[in-house]
Amino acid sequence: MYKILYTFLCILLATGCASQKKDVQSYIDVEARRRIYHPDGTTTYNPYEPFQTRTVGLLIGYKAPGKAENLSKYGGWKDHKVISTGFFRTEKIGNRWWCIDPEGYLYFNIALNSLSMGGSERNKQALKDKFGTPESWISETINLLQENGFNCAGSWSDYKSIIEANKSSYKPFAYTINWNFMSSYGRKRGGTYQQSGHTGYPGDAIFVFDPEWETFCDNHAKQAAVYKDDPNLFGYFSDNEMPFKFKSLDNYLALPEKDPGYLAAIKWLQNQGITKEQITDSHREAFMAVVADRYFSVVSSALKKYDPNHMYIGARFYSSEKNYPGFMKTAGKYLDIISNNYYGKWTPDSADMANWTNWSDRPFIITEYYTKGEDSGMPNQSGAGWIVKTQRDRGLFYQNYNMALLESKNCVGWHYFKYQDNDPTATGVDPSNTDSNKGIINNYYEVWIPLMELMKELNTQVYSLIEYFDKR
């Protein structure tokens, strides 16, 4: 009797353990390290350490589809159709945000930044040797990207070449345009300068309070009218990585006393009934929203005036601004999608991703992130991304990072940085893009195959993976 009971208990325990195993996520460890920036301007590298990494092949209970996903010509999911407008848009369906493609199919935006030809003499020769002409380059490159599950070109891409290629293609490639409103105004006004990764502004105070700002935006946005009827345009960025700082109020008050930004800050203090000495962090956060409202309201109004059909997808937030509810709520009043450059996380933080949408009432796209492989032979001293040992490790990071985005329900796309590695022989480039293995191809237009294979594995199963995560 006791033997029977003992055997029965063992079976129950074994069954319970097996059941629990089905709910436990499996990981592998990938070693990575990061560059550390010190207050004195020097940098060092921390030691390699292991990071838990999910992969498509290790998802418990997930079965890869037996055939290719049923996709529209834009890369949308043909199994699900809603109202079509002829242009890309967003919609919240149930508890998940989606992009909708021009034909009305649910769509997830998978893009590469900087899809363009290299500018160095070495790179120009390599393009000529491999493709012959720029027209052949863009045609073959679009085919390569589509075969590997990419469906859009992100910021700083050669969108004019993409537009020409789309004219003769039955399967168009979506694109974005960054109009650089503030940085273009700054070049005209004077006072801006090159920082690593983005334009710098005097005292980290952008020029939204200048009396000429609104007129400039109206004139600058007229360029968008040319593209207003193109269904292949995904949306517009207005700028890149601007200083929407928590201490913006202090920054504006530090400007010369005749500067329009200083005058606006003083007037705001007077309206609040406080002096400079009475400023609190609550005031600082409130003023962040004032700056945001001035910037996004003016730019949005100008863009929608000349192109009412396409989405305004933000200004590629890069710092702590996205962690302040008032700022994000204000930005969400004018944006269709929040665009965030998101570094420093091996796996995106679920609380961050929930907050961005809860505060803004908008979905988000991650518009910049990457890893650099030591097996590339490049120094990898510039830029912010993780350093890993191999191209395969780069691909494993790509799967782990992006599966967290798919799981969030608030993310409608990602833009990986970038198409081609930095070229150390190029001159006059941004200091953050001088010597690193950031691309899916090298300087001779050769694909990093271990990376691309793992990118393709994920990209071509995005809709199946969304179903998997939603069911769990």
Beta strands, then each sheet from edge to edge (+ up, - down):
strand 1: 28-33
strand 2: 35-37
strand 3: 43-45
strand 4: 49-53
strand 5: 77-81
strand 6: 89-93
strand 7: 96-100
strand 8: 105-107
strand 9: 109-112
strand 10: 152-153
strand 11: 174-178
strand 12: 193-195
strand 13: 198-200
strand 14: 233-237
strand 15: 311-312
strand 16: 338-341
strand 17: 364-368
strand 18: 371-373
strand 19: 386-388
strand 20: 411-416
sheet 1: 4+ 1- 19+ 18+
sheet 2: 2+ 3-
sheet 3: 5+ 8- 7+ 6-
sheet 4: 15+ 14+ 11+ 10+ 9+ 20+ 17+ 16+
sheet 5: 12+ 13-
end
